[in-house]
Amino acid sequence: MQKSDILLRDLNDSGILRLTLNDVGRRNALSEAMLAELGDAFAEAGTDASVRVIILAANGPAFCAGHDLKEMTAGRAGPDGGKAYFTKVMTLCCGVMQAIVNCPKPVIAEVTGIATAAGCQLVASCDLAIAADTAQFSTPGVHIGLFCSTPMVALSRNVNNKHAMEMLLTGDMTSASCAAEIGLINRSVLAEELHDATKEMAQKIAAKSSMTVATGKRAFYAQREMPLAEAYDYASQVMVENMLARDAEEGIGAFIEKRAPQWQDA
């Protein structure tokens, strides 16, 4: 499945696709090229029946340092001072973040090193995240006169307002243990245990009905944006449709009969 050097792809027999950011020299920055690779990877994985779970990892000391500021600065050379270029990059980046949420396959961030600015946004956009205890997170735009407005969208949907505003207004680094406490990640583990911990979580999910998982992920994000009564109406409809699915019938039957279910992913 390999297509480029900056984003490595590996699909194992369990249906776990490992995407590894590999632009170490640029601290895995979200350059135009990296954003394009990620967008393609999530679009392809979403329609590939052999992919059941996605792990997003990184090589090097940084998980992702956010946008490539040298690339962004070069964009100022345009006749409009960079407005069209900046719009293009932000649109591309926001598209990738939404592609993660909209992808029917669960996405788990495996975080080593630092995840800053749009790199922190990348972690927050994933469905789940496990980090090494040495990892750190920040939205440091305020240090350079650039408020992390787009990272704010994902951040504010993961942690409460006070914690999100503290990160956005101070730009300070947040430790992995603190990130777990405020809900930015699921948990932190020893660095040497990170790979196994992420793989274990991915294997648990991969063993479930992919139809059920996709239904649940889609419903989770949809109902979150609705008023309470509307959310319950929507969720009830989802439950009815889910109950009519073959895997729900099989799963309930297997539970009653005390046997392992045989998923058809339908």
VOMAR-330161 format. One record per residue (C-alpha): z, x, y; residue number from 1. Coordinates in steps of 0.1 Angstrom, whole numbers. Example, Ala and Ser with C-alpha at 12.3 -4.5 7.8 and 13.67 -1.06 7.14 Angstrom:
REM VOMAR-330161
<node><z>78</z><x>123</x><y>-45</y><nulum>1</nulum></node>
<node><z>71</z><x>137</x><y>-11</y><nulum>2</nulum></node>
This chain:
REM VOMAR-330161
<node><z>0</z><x>0</x><y>0</y><nulum>1</nulum></node>
<node><z>0</z><x>31</x><y>23</y><nulum>2</nulum></node>
<node><z>-21</z><x>26</x><y>55</y><nulum>3</nulum></node>
<node><z>-6</z><x>51</x><y>80</y><nulum>4</nulum></node>
<node><z>17</z><x>80</x><y>84</y><nulum>5</nulum></node>
<node><z>39</z><x>64</x><y>110</y><nulum>6</nulum></node>
<node><z>48</z><x>33</x><y>89</y><nulum>7</nulum></node>
<node><z>53</z><x>40</x><y>52</y><nulum>8</nulum></node>
<node><z>50</z><x>11</x><y>27</y><nulum>9</nulum></node>
<node><z>64</z><x>10</x><y>-8</y><nulum>10</nulum></node>
<node><z>65</z><x>-21</x><y>-30</y><nulum>11</nulum></node>
<node><z>86</z><x>-19</x><y>-62</y><nulum>12</nulum></node>
<node><z>85</z><x>-40</x><y>-94</y><nulum>13</nulum></node>
<node><z>112</z><x>-64</x><y>-81</y><nulum>14</nulum></node>
<node><z>91</z><x>-75</x><y>-52</y><nulum>15</nulum></node>
<node><z>111</z><x>-55</x><y>-26</y><nulum>16</nulum></node>
<node><z>88</z><x>-41</x><y>1</y><nulum>17</nulum></node>
<node><z>102</z><x>-10</x><y>18</y><nulum>18</nulum></node>
<node><z>88</z><x>-4</x><y>53</y><nulum>19</nulum></node>
<node><z>99</z><x>29</x><y>67</y><nulum>20</nulum></node>
<node><z>94</z><x>39</x><y>104</y><nulum>21</nulum></node>
<node><z>81</z><x>75</x><y>101</y><nulum>22</nulum></node>
<node><z>73</z><x>87</x><y>136</y><nulum>23</nulum></node>
<node><z>102</z><x>111</x><y>136</y><nulum>24</nulum></node>
<node><z>90</z><x>133</x><y>165</y><nulum>25</nulum></node>
<node><z>90</z><x>103</x><y>188</y><nulum>26</nulum></node>
<node><z>123</z><x>90</x><y>174</y><nulum>27</nulum></node>
<node><z>104</z><x>61</x><y>158</y><nulum>28</nulum></node>
<node><z>96</z><x>46</x><y>192</y><nulum>29</nulum></node>
<node><z>78</z><x>13</x><y>194</y><nulum>30</nulum></node>
<node><z>45</z><x>28</x><y>206</y><nulum>31</nulum></node>
<node><z>14</z><x>7</x><y>207</y><nulum>32</nulum></node>
<node><z>4</z><x>22</x><y>173</y><nulum>33</nulum></node>
<node><z>38</z><x>14</x><y>158</y><nulum>34</nulum></node>
<node><z>39</z><x>-21</x><y>170</y><nulum>35</nulum></node>
<node><z>4</z><x>-27</x><y>157</y><nulum>36</nulum></node>
<node><z>14</z><x>-13</x><y>123</y><nulum>37</nulum></node>
<node><z>45</z><x>-34</x><y>121</y><nulum>38</nulum></node>
<node><z>26</z><x>-66</x><y>132</y><nulum>39</nulum></node>
<node><z>1</z><x>-60</x><y>104</y><nulum>40</nulum></node>
<node><z>27</z><x>-52</x><y>78</y><nulum>41</nulum></node>
<node><z>47</z><x>-84</x><y>84</y><nulum>42</nulum></node>
<node><z>16</z><x>-106</x><y>86</y><nulum>43</nulum></node>
<node><z>4</z><x>-92</x><y>53</y><nulum>44</nulum></node>
<node><z>38</z><x>-93</x><y>36</y><nulum>45</nulum></node>
<node><z>42</z><x>-129</x><y>46</y><nulum>46</nulum></node>
<node><z>12</z><x>-140</x><y>26</y><nulum>47</nulum></node>
<node><z>16</z><x>-116</x><y>-3</y><nulum>48</nulum></node>
<node><z>31</z><x>-135</x><y>-33</y><nulum>49</nulum></node>
<node><z>42</z><x>-102</x><y>-49</y><nulum>50</nulum></node>
<node><z>66</z><x>-95</x><y>-19</y><nulum>51</nulum></node>
<node><z>99</z><x>-112</x><y>-22</y><nulum>52</nulum></node>
<node><z>121</z><x>-93</x><y>3</y><nulum>53</nulum></node>
<node><z>114</z><x>-67</x><y>30</y><nulum>54</nulum></node>
<node><z>136</z><x>-37</x><y>38</y><nulum>55</nulum></node>
<node><z>130</z><x>-21</x><y>72</y><nulum>56</nulum></node>
<node><z>142</z><x>15</x><y>72</y><nulum>57</nulum></node>
<node><z>135</z><x>47</x><y>91</y><nulum>58</nulum></node>
<node><z>132</z><x>84</x><y>86</y><nulum>59</nulum></node>
<node><z>149</z><x>109</x><y>109</y><nulum>60</nulum></node>
<node><z>181</z><x>108</x><y>130</y><nulum>61</nulum></node>
<node><z>170</z><x>77</x><y>150</y><nulum>62</nulum></node>
<node><z>163</z><x>43</x><y>135</y><nulum>63</nulum></node>
<node><z>143</z><x>34</x><y>166</y><nulum>64</nulum></node>
<node><z>146</z><x>45</x><y>202</y><nulum>65</nulum></node>
<node><z>128</z><x>15</x><y>217</y><nulum>66</nulum></node>
<node><z>96</z><x>17</x><y>237</y><nulum>67</nulum></node>
<node><z>78</z><x>50</x><y>241</y><nulum>68</nulum></node>
<node><z>87</z><x>56</x><y>278</y><nulum>69</nulum></node>
<node><z>61</z><x>84</x><y>281</y><nulum>70</nulum></node>
<node><z>34</z><x>60</x><y>270</y><nulum>71</nulum></node>
<node><z>47</z><x>33</x><y>293</y><nulum>72</nulum></node>
<node><z>48</z><x>57</x><y>323</y><nulum>73</nulum></node>
<node><z>12</z><x>67</x><y>316</y><nulum>74</nulum></node>
<node><z>3</z><x>31</x><y>319</y><nulum>75</nulum></node>
<node><z>12</z><x>31</x><y>356</y><nulum>76</nulum></node>
<node><z>-21</z><x>50</x><y>362</y><nulum>77</nulum></node>
<node><z>-39</z><x>17</x><y>361</y><nulum>78</nulum></node>
<node><z>-53</z><x>2</x><y>393</y><nulum>79</nulum></node>
<node><z>-26</z><x>-25</x><y>393</y><nulum>80</nulum></node>
<node><z>2</z><x>0</x><y>389</y><nulum>81</nulum></node>
<node><z>5</z><x>-8</x><y>352</y><nulum>82</nulum></node>
<node><z>11</z><x>-45</x><y>353</y><nulum>83</nulum></node>
<node><z>-17</z><x>-54</x><y>329</y><nulum>84</nulum></node>
<node><z>-6</z><x>-26</x><y>305</y><nulum>85</nulum></node>
<node><z>31</z><x>-35</x><y>306</y><nulum>86</nulum></node>
<node><z>22</z><x>-71</x><y>300</y><nulum>87</nulum></node>
<node><z>1</z><x>-61</x><y>270</y><nulum>88</nulum></node>
<node><z>29</z><x>-40</x><y>255</y><nulum>89</nulum></node>
<node><z>56</z><x>-66</x><y>260</y><nulum>90</nulum></node>
<node><z>34</z><x>-93</x><y>245</y><nulum>91</nulum></node>
<node><z>27</z><x>-71</x><y>215</y><nulum>92</nulum></node>
<node><z>64</z><x>-63</x><y>211</y><nulum>93</nulum></node>
<node><z>76</z><x>-99</x><y>214</y><nulum>94</nulum></node>
<node><z>49</z><x>-108</x><y>189</y><nulum>95</nulum></node>
<node><z>63</z><x>-84</x><y>163</y><nulum>96</nulum></node>
<node><z>99</z><x>-96</x><y>169</y><nulum>97</nulum></node>
<node><z>88</z><x>-132</x><y>163</y><nulum>98</nulum></node>
<node><z>67</z><x>-122</x><y>133</y><nulum>99</nulum></node>
<node><z>99</z><x>-110</x><y>117</y><nulum>100</nulum></node>
<node><z>116</z><x>-143</x><y>123</y><nulum>101</nulum></node>
<node><z>86</z><x>-163</x><y>113</y><nulum>102</nulum></node>
<node><z>79</z><x>-142</x><y>82</y><nulum>103</nulum></node>
<node><z>88</z><x>-164</x><y>51</y><nulum>104</nulum></node>
<node><z>102</z><x>-133</x><y>34</y><nulum>105</nulum></node>
<node><z>138</z><x>-122</x><y>43</y><nulum>106</nulum></node>
<node><z>139</z><x>-90</x><y>63</y><nulum>107</nulum></node>
<node><z>168</z><x>-66</x><y>59</y><nulum>108</nulum></node>
<node><z>173</z><x>-37</x><y>84</y><nulum>109</nulum></node>
<node><z>187</z><x>-5</x><y>69</y><nulum>110</nulum></node>
<node><z>199</z><x>14</x><y>99</y><nulum>111</nulum></node>
<node><z>206</z><x>51</x><y>101</y><nulum>112</nulum></node>
<node><z>212</z><x>69</x><y>134</y><nulum>113</nulum></node>
<node><z>207</z><x>52</x><y>167</y><nulum>114</nulum></node>
<node><z>190</z><x>19</x><y>175</y><nulum>115</nulum></node>
<node><z>185</z><x>16</x><y>213</y><nulum>116</nulum></node>
<node><z>168</z><x>-9</x><y>236</y><nulum>117</nulum></node>
<node><z>139</z><x>-24</x><y>217</y><nulum>118</nulum></node>
<node><z>151</z><x>-6</x><y>187</y><nulum>119</nulum></node>
<node><z>184</z><x>-26</x><y>189</y><nulum>120</nulum></node>
<node><z>162</z><x>-57</x><y>194</y><nulum>121</nulum></node>
<node><z>144</z><x>-48</x><y>162</y><nulum>122</nulum></node>
<node><z>177</z><x>-48</x><y>143</y><nulum>123</nulum></node>
<node><z>188</z><x>-80</x><y>159</y><nulum>124</nulum></node>
<node><z>155</z><x>-97</x><y>150</y><nulum>125</nulum></node>
<node><z>159</z><x>-90</x><y>113</y><nulum>126</nulum></node>
<node><z>175</z><x>-116</x><y>91</y><nulum>127</nulum></node>
<node><z>202</z><x>-92</x><y>78</y><nulum>128</nulum></node>
<node><z>213</z><x>-57</x><y>87</y><nulum>129</nulum></node>
<node><z>233</z><x>-30</x><y>70</y><nulum>130</nulum></node>
<node><z>241</z><x>2</x><y>89</y><nulum>131</nulum></node>
<node><z>255</z><x>36</x><y>81</y><nulum>132</nulum></node>
<node><z>289</z><x>41</x><y>96</y><nulum>133</nulum></node>
<node><z>274</z><x>68</x><y>118</y><nulum>134</nulum></node>
<node><z>248</z><x>44</x><y>133</y><nulum>135</nulum></node>
<node><z>250</z><x>34</x><y>169</y><nulum>136</nulum></node>
<node><z>235</z><x>6</x><y>190</y><nulum>137</nulum></node>
<node><z>228</z><x>1</x><y>227</y><nulum>138</nulum></node>
<node><z>207</z><x>-17</x><y>253</y><nulum>139</nulum></node>
<node><z>207</z><x>12</x><y>278</y><nulum>140</nulum></node>
<node><z>180</z><x>-1</x><y>302</y><nulum>141</nulum></node>
<node><z>205</z><x>-4</x><y>331</y><nulum>142</nulum></node>
<node><z>208</z><x>34</x><y>331</y><nulum>143</nulum></node>
<node><z>172</z><x>38</x><y>342</y><nulum>144</nulum></node>
<node><z>168</z><x>7</x><y>364</y><nulum>145</nulum></node>
<node><z>153</z><x>-15</x><y>337</y><nulum>146</nulum></node>
<node><z>174</z><x>-44</x><y>324</y><nulum>147</nulum></node>
<node><z>168</z><x>-49</x><y>286</y><nulum>148</nulum></node>
<node><z>155</z><x>-84</x><y>291</y><nulum>149</nulum></node>
<node><z>135</z><x>-88</x><y>260</y><nulum>150</nulum></node>
<node><z>161</z><x>-71</x><y>237</y><nulum>151</nulum></node>
<node><z>185</z><x>-96</x><y>253</y><nulum>152</nulum></node>
<node><z>167</z><x>-125</x><y>236</y><nulum>153</nulum></node>
<node><z>174</z><x>-113</x><y>201</y><nulum>154</nulum></node>
<node><z>208</z><x>-98</x><y>210</y><nulum>155</nulum></node>
<node><z>221</z><x>-131</x><y>225</y><nulum>156</nulum></node>
<node><z>211</z><x>-150</x><y>194</y><nulum>157</nulum></node>
<node><z>232</z><x>-127</x><y>172</y><nulum>158</nulum></node>
<node><z>264</z><x>-120</x><y>192</y><nulum>159</nulum></node>
<node><z>284</z><x>-141</x><y>216</y><nulum>160</nulum></node>
<node><z>278</z><x>-141</x><y>253</y><nulum>161</nulum></node>
<node><z>307</z><x>-118</x><y>263</y><nulum>162</nulum></node>
<node><z>297</z><x>-91</x><y>238</y><nulum>163</nulum></node>
<node><z>260</z><x>-94</x><y>246</y><nulum>164</nulum></node>
<node><z>266</z><x>-91</x><y>284</y><nulum>165</nulum></node>
<node><z>289</z><x>-61</x><y>279</y><nulum>166</nulum></node>
<node><z>262</z><x>-43</x><y>260</y><nulum>167</nulum></node>
<node><z>235</z><x>-53</x><y>285</y><nulum>168</nulum></node>
<node><z>255</z><x>-46</x><y>317</y><nulum>169</nulum></node>
<node><z>271</z><x>-13</x><y>306</y><nulum>170</nulum></node>
<node><z>244</z><x>2</x><y>284</y><nulum>171</nulum></node>
<node><z>272</z><x>18</x><y>264</y><nulum>172</nulum></node>
<node><z>268</z><x>28</x><y>228</y><nulum>173</nulum></node>
<node><z>283</z><x>4</x><y>202</y><nulum>174</nulum></node>
<node><z>296</z><x>19</x><y>169</y><nulum>175</nulum></node>
<node><z>285</z><x>5</x><y>136</y><nulum>176</nulum></node>
<node><z>320</z><x>-9</x><y>129</y><nulum>177</nulum></node>
<node><z>320</z><x>-27</x><y>163</y><nulum>178</nulum></node>
<node><z>285</z><x>-39</x><y>156</y><nulum>179</nulum></node>
<node><z>297</z><x>-55</x><y>124</y><nulum>180</nulum></node>
<node><z>327</z><x>-71</x><y>141</y><nulum>181</nulum></node>
<node><z>305</z><x>-88</x><y>168</y><nulum>182</nulum></node>
<node><z>278</z><x>-99</x><y>144</y><nulum>183</nulum></node>
<node><z>250</z><x>-76</x><y>153</y><nulum>184</nulum></node>
<node><z>249</z><x>-63</x><y>117</y><nulum>185</nulum></node>
<node><z>263</z><x>-77</x><y>85</y><nulum>186</nulum></node>
<node><z>284</z><x>-46</x><y>77</y><nulum>187</nulum></node>
<node><z>286</z><x>-8</x><y>79</y><nulum>188</nulum></node>
<node><z>289</z><x>15</x><y>49</y><nulum>189</nulum></node>
<node><z>292</z><x>52</x><y>43</y><nulum>190</nulum></node>
<node><z>259</z><x>69</x><y>51</y><nulum>191</nulum></node>
<node><z>255</z><x>81</x><y>15</y><nulum>192</nulum></node>
<node><z>259</z><x>45</x><y>2</y><nulum>193</nulum></node>
<node><z>235</z><x>28</x><y>27</y><nulum>194</nulum></node>
<node><z>204</z><x>29</x><y>5</y><nulum>195</nulum></node>
<node><z>222</z><x>15</x><y>-25</y><nulum>196</nulum></node>
<node><z>239</z><x>-12</x><y>-5</y><nulum>197</nulum></node>
<node><z>207</z><x>-24</x><y>11</y><nulum>198</nulum></node>
<node><z>189</z><x>-23</x><y>-23</y><nulum>199</nulum></node>
<node><z>217</z><x>-43</x><y>-39</y><nulum>200</nulum></node>
<node><z>214</z><x>-70</x><y>-13</y><nulum>201</nulum></node>
<node><z>176</z><x>-71</x><y>-15</y><nulum>202</nulum></node>
<node><z>178</z><x>-74</x><y>-53</y><nulum>203</nulum></node>
<node><z>201</z><x>-104</x><y>-51</y><nulum>204</nulum></node>
<node><z>177</z><x>-122</x><y>-28</y><nulum>205</nulum></node>
<node><z>146</z><x>-112</x><y>-47</y><nulum>206</nulum></node>
<node><z>161</z><x>-128</x><y>-78</y><nulum>207</nulum></node>
<node><z>161</z><x>-162</x><y>-61</y><nulum>208</nulum></node>
<node><z>133</z><x>-187</x><y>-59</y><nulum>209</nulum></node>
<node><z>110</z><x>-174</x><y>-32</y><nulum>210</nulum></node>
<node><z>101</z><x>-210</x><y>-23</y><nulum>211</nulum></node>
<node><z>137</z><x>-219</x><y>-17</y><nulum>212</nulum></node>
<node><z>144</z><x>-187</x><y>3</y><nulum>213</nulum></node>
<node><z>113</z><x>-194</x><y>25</y><nulum>214</nulum></node>
<node><z>123</z><x>-230</x><y>30</y><nulum>215</nulum></node>
<node><z>158</z><x>-220</x><y>40</y><nulum>216</nulum></node>
<node><z>148</z><x>-192</x><y>64</y><nulum>217</nulum></node>
<node><z>123</z><x>-214</x><y>82</y><nulum>218</nulum></node>
<node><z>149</z><x>-242</x><y>85</y><nulum>219</nulum></node>
<node><z>177</z><x>-219</x><y>97</y><nulum>220</nulum></node>
<node><z>158</z><x>-207</x><y>127</y><nulum>221</nulum></node>
<node><z>143</z><x>-241</x><y>135</y><nulum>222</nulum></node>
<node><z>176</z><x>-261</x><y>135</y><nulum>223</nulum></node>
<node><z>193</z><x>-234</x><y>155</y><nulum>224</nulum></node>
<node><z>173</z><x>-244</x><y>186</y><nulum>225</nulum></node>
<node><z>179</z><x>-281</x><y>182</y><nulum>226</nulum></node>
<node><z>207</z><x>-304</x><y>195</y><nulum>227</nulum></node>
<node><z>232</z><x>-313</x><y>168</y><nulum>228</nulum></node>
<node><z>219</z><x>-348</x><y>159</y><nulum>229</nulum></node>
<node><z>183</z><x>-336</x><y>159</y><nulum>230</nulum></node>
<node><z>193</z><x>-306</x><y>137</y><nulum>231</nulum></node>
<node><z>210</z><x>-328</x><y>111</y><nulum>232</nulum></node>
<node><z>179</z><x>-352</x><y>110</y><nulum>233</nulum></node>
<node><z>156</z><x>-322</x><y>105</y><nulum>234</nulum></node>
<node><z>179</z><x>-305</x><y>79</y><nulum>235</nulum></node>
<node><z>181</z><x>-338</x><y>60</y><nulum>236</nulum></node>
<node><z>144</z><x>-340</x><y>58</y><nulum>237</nulum></node>
<node><z>142</z><x>-304</x><y>46</y><nulum>238</nulum></node>
<node><z>168</z><x>-312</x><y>19</y><nulum>239</nulum></node>
<node><z>148</z><x>-342</x><y>7</y><nulum>240</nulum></node>
<node><z>116</z><x>-322</x><y>4</y><nulum>241</nulum></node>
<node><z>135</z><x>-293</x><y>-12</y><nulum>242</nulum></node>
<node><z>150</z><x>-316</x><y>-38</y><nulum>243</nulum></node>
<node><z>115</z><x>-328</x><y>-48</y><nulum>244</nulum></node>
<node><z>104</z><x>-292</x><y>-54</y><nulum>245</nulum></node>
<node><z>100</z><x>-279</x><y>-90</y><nulum>246</nulum></node>
<node><z>124</z><x>-250</x><y>-85</y><nulum>247</nulum></node>
<node><z>152</z><x>-273</x><y>-73</y><nulum>248</nulum></node>
<node><z>147</z><x>-295</x><y>-104</y><nulum>249</nulum></node>
<node><z>147</z><x>-264</x><y>-126</y><nulum>250</nulum></node>
<node><z>177</z><x>-248</x><y>-108</y><nulum>251</nulum></node>
<node><z>199</z><x>-279</x><y>-110</y><nulum>252</nulum></node>
<node><z>189</z><x>-284</x><y>-146</y><nulum>253</nulum></node>
<node><z>197</z><x>-248</x><y>-155</y><nulum>254</nulum></node>
<node><z>231</z><x>-252</x><y>-138</y><nulum>255</nulum></node>
<node><z>239</z><x>-283</x><y>-158</y><nulum>256</nulum></node>
<node><z>227</z><x>-268</x><y>-190</y><nulum>257</nulum></node>
<node><z>245</z><x>-235</x><y>-183</y><nulum>258</nulum></node>
<node><z>214</z><x>-213</x><y>-186</y><nulum>259</nulum></node>
<node><z>194</z><x>-189</x><y>-163</y><nulum>260</nulum></node>
<node><z>168</z><x>-207</x><y>-143</y><nulum>261</nulum></node>
<node><z>131</z><x>-199</x><y>-147</y><nulum>262</nulum></node>
<node><z>117</z><x>-199</x><y>-112</y><nulum>263</nulum></node>
<node><z>81</z><x>-209</x><y>-106</y><nulum>264</nulum></node>
<node><z>84</z><x>-202</x><y>-68</y><nulum>265</nulum></node>
<node><z>72</z><x>-237</x><y>-61</y><nulum>266</nulum></node>
